[in-house]
Amino acid sequence: KKKVADCTQAQIIAIDIEHITGKEAIEYAIKNK
């Protein structure tokens, strides 16, 4: 559950800062753990 929460938080940051969504946000989140 923690990994999912961390990934989700990273995606939110990616969307807010980088303005990216969907697969790109997930890839960004994984890249920037």
C-alpha positions in Angstrom: 0.0 0.0 0.0 2.8 2.4 0.8 4.4 2.0 -2.6 1.1 2.9 -4.3 0.6 5.9 -2.0 4.2 7.1 -2.8 3.6 6.6 -6.5 0.3 8.5 -6.3 1.9 11.4 -4.5 4.6 11.5 -7.1 2.0 11.5 -9.8 0.2 14.4 -8.1 3.5 16.3 -8.0 4.2 15.5 -11.6 0.7 16.7 -12.7 1.0 19.9 -10.6 4.5 20.8 -11.5 5.1 19.2 -14.9 1.5 19.3 -16.0 1.6 15.8 -17.3 -1.1 13.1 -16.9 -1.8 9.4 -17.5 1.0 7.1 -18.6 3.6 10.0 -18.7 2.8 10.9 -15.1 3.2 7.3 -14.0 6.5 7.0 -15.9 7.6 10.3 -14.4 6.7 9.1 -10.9 8.6 5.9 -11.3 11.6 7.8 -12.7 11.6 10.3 -9.9 11.0 8.1 -6.8 
